[in-house]
Amino acid sequence: MLPRRYPTHVGFDTFGMFAQLNQFISIAAFFSFAFQLLFVFNFFYSIWYGRRMKELNPYHANTLEWTTPLRPGHGNWPELGEHGDESDTDKIKEEETYRK
């Protein structure tokens, strides 16, 4: 909140009202940086030492991305089948009947 070339707000009464805001922003920036470091550490730790996926679909989801093999080749899927929730299929059928 200070102009660029003022090193501190102490000598200027005009900028004194920004002292608490400046302190808050400095603390928030410190915590943001600390959490970014935690994220980067967790990211690389998970890549190198994390558990490997043993099951193809651990969440038992029925969407297409969970049908890819653990080591996908070119094209990812040998053939595309029907996937999705039955309620989604019902909604599509209802929309098609309204269009007619």
C-alpha positions as CSV (number, residue, x, y, z in Angstrom):
1,M,0.0,0.0,0.0
2,L,3.0,2.2,-0.1
3,P,4.3,4.0,-3.2
4,R,7.2,2.1,-4.7
5,R,10.1,4.2,-3.6
6,Y,9.2,4.5,0.1
7,P,11.1,1.8,2.1
8,T,8.8,2.1,5.2
9,H,5.6,3.8,6.3
10,V,7.0,4.8,9.7
11,G,8.0,8.4,8.8
12,F,4.8,9.2,6.9
13,D,1.6,9.8,8.8
14,T,-0.4,9.4,5.5
15,F,0.5,5.7,5.2
16,G,0.2,4.9,8.9
17,M,-3.3,3.5,8.4
18,F,-1.9,0.7,6.2
19,A,0.5,-0.6,8.9
20,Q,-1.9,-3.4,10.1
21,L,-2.9,-4.3,6.5
22,N,0.8,-4.5,5.6
23,Q,1.5,-6.8,8.5
24,F,-1.5,-9.0,7.6
25,I,-0.5,-9.3,4.0
26,S,3.1,-10.1,5.0
27,I,1.9,-12.9,7.4
28,A,-0.5,-14.2,4.7
29,A,2.2,-14.3,2.1
30,F,4.5,-16.2,4.5
31,F,1.8,-18.8,5.2
32,S,1.0,-19.1,1.5
33,F,4.6,-19.8,0.7
34,A,4.9,-22.3,3.5
35,F,1.8,-24.2,2.2
36,Q,3.2,-24.1,-1.3
37,L,6.4,-25.7,-0.1
38,L,4.3,-28.4,1.7
39,F,2.4,-29.0,-1.5
40,V,5.6,-29.4,-3.6
41,F,7.1,-31.8,-0.9
42,N,3.9,-33.9,-0.8
43,F,3.7,-34.0,-4.6
44,F,7.2,-35.3,-5.1
45,Y,7.1,-37.6,-2.1
46,S,3.9,-39.2,-3.5
47,I,5.5,-39.7,-6.9
48,W,8.6,-41.3,-5.5
49,Y,7.5,-43.1,-2.3
50,G,3.7,-43.2,-2.6
51,R,1.5,-46.3,-2.8
52,R,1.1,-47.8,-6.2
53,M,-2.3,-48.4,-7.6
54,K,-3.1,-52.1,-7.4
55,E,-6.7,-52.1,-8.5
56,L,-7.9,-50.6,-11.8
57,N,-10.9,-48.9,-10.3
58,P,-10.5,-48.4,-6.5
59,Y,-13.5,-46.2,-6.2
60,H,-15.8,-48.5,-8.2
61,A,-16.8,-45.6,-10.4
62,N,-18.6,-46.2,-13.6
63,T,-17.2,-43.4,-15.8
64,L,-15.0,-43.9,-18.8
65,E,-11.6,-42.6,-17.4
66,W,-11.6,-45.5,-14.8
67,T,-11.6,-48.1,-17.6
68,T,-8.2,-47.2,-18.9
69,P,-5.5,-49.8,-18.2
70,L,-2.8,-49.0,-15.6
71,R,-0.2,-48.7,-18.4
72,P,-2.3,-47.3,-21.3
73,G,-1.1,-47.6,-24.8
74,H,-1.9,-45.5,-27.9
75,G,-5.6,-44.6,-27.9
76,N,-6.2,-45.7,-24.3
77,W,-9.3,-47.8,-25.0
78,P,-9.5,-50.7,-27.5
79,E,-13.2,-50.0,-27.9
80,L,-15.7,-47.6,-26.4
81,G,-18.5,-49.1,-24.5
82,E,-21.5,-47.7,-22.7
83,H,-20.6,-46.0,-19.4
84,G,-22.4,-43.8,-17.0
85,D,-25.1,-43.8,-14.5
86,E,-28.6,-45.1,-15.4
87,S,-30.1,-41.8,-14.4
88,D,-28.0,-40.1,-17.0
89,T,-29.3,-42.4,-19.7
90,D,-32.8,-41.8,-18.6
91,K,-32.3,-38.0,-18.7
92,I,-30.9,-38.3,-22.2
93,K,-33.9,-40.4,-23.3
94,E,-36.3,-37.8,-21.8
95,E,-34.5,-35.0,-23.6
96,E,-34.7,-36.8,-26.9
97,T,-38.5,-37.4,-26.5
98,Y,-39.0,-33.7,-25.8
99,R,-37.1,-32.7,-28.9
100,K,-39.4,-34.7,-31.2
